[in-house]
Amino acid sequence: MTRFIEWTVQDIEKMKMAFLEGKKIKIIAKQLGRSPTALNKALSRFGIRESKETSNPMIYTLVGLTI
């Protein structure tokens, strides 16, 4: 079992730049020594990409909100 590795400011910045440049998640993850799952979670956690829960317009429709 692998141990949790803290995200450093440098790792977050590298991830952000690569993601915004359009690089694939698998490639970024490999460059940073992380799994694609960890990278996807970090993208949402650090506000680089909206999480799937907040980006789905159906959720707002279900609770009667408009965006």
C-alpha positions in Angstrom: 0.0 0.0 0.0 1.3 3.4 -0.9 1.6 6.2 1.6 -0.2 9.5 1.1 2.2 12.1 -0.3 1.5 15.7 0.5 0.9 18.1 -2.4 3.6 20.8 -2.4 3.1 24.3 -3.8 5.4 23.4 -6.6 3.5 20.2 -7.4 0.2 22.1 -7.5 1.7 24.8 -9.8 3.1 22.1 -12.1 -0.2 20.3 -12.2 -2.1 23.5 -12.8 0.1 24.7 -15.7 0.1 21.2 -17.4 -3.7 20.9 -17.0 -4.3 24.4 -18.4 -2.0 23.6 -21.3 -4.2 20.7 -22.2 -1.9 17.8 -21.3 -3.5 14.5 -20.6 -4.2 13.5 -17.0 -2.2 10.2 -17.3 0.8 12.1 -18.5 0.7 14.8 -15.8 0.2 12.1 -13.1 3.2 10.1 -14.4 5.4 13.3 -14.4 4.4 14.0 -10.8 4.6 10.5 -9.6 0.9 10.3 -8.8 -2.0 8.2 -9.9 -4.6 9.6 -12.3 -7.2 9.3 -9.5 -5.1 11.4 -7.1 -4.5 14.0 -9.8 -8.3 14.2 -10.6 -9.1 14.7 -7.0 -6.4 17.3 -6.5 -7.6 19.3 -9.6 -11.0 19.6 -7.9 -9.7 20.0 -4.3 -7.4 22.9 -5.3 -10.0 24.7 -7.5 -8.2 24.1 -10.7 -11.2 22.4 -12.2 -14.8 22.3 -10.9 -15.8 19.1 -9.3 -18.3 17.0 -11.1 -20.8 17.6 -8.4 -20.7 21.4 -8.8 -20.5 21.5 -12.6 -23.7 19.4 -13.3 -26.6 21.8 -14.1 -29.1 19.0 -13.3 -28.2 19.4 -9.6 -29.4 23.0 -9.7 -32.5 22.0 -11.5 -33.4 19.4 -8.9 -33.2 21.8 -6.1 -35.0 24.6 -8.0 -32.0 26.9 -8.6 -31.0 28.4 -11.9 -27.5 29.3 -12.9 
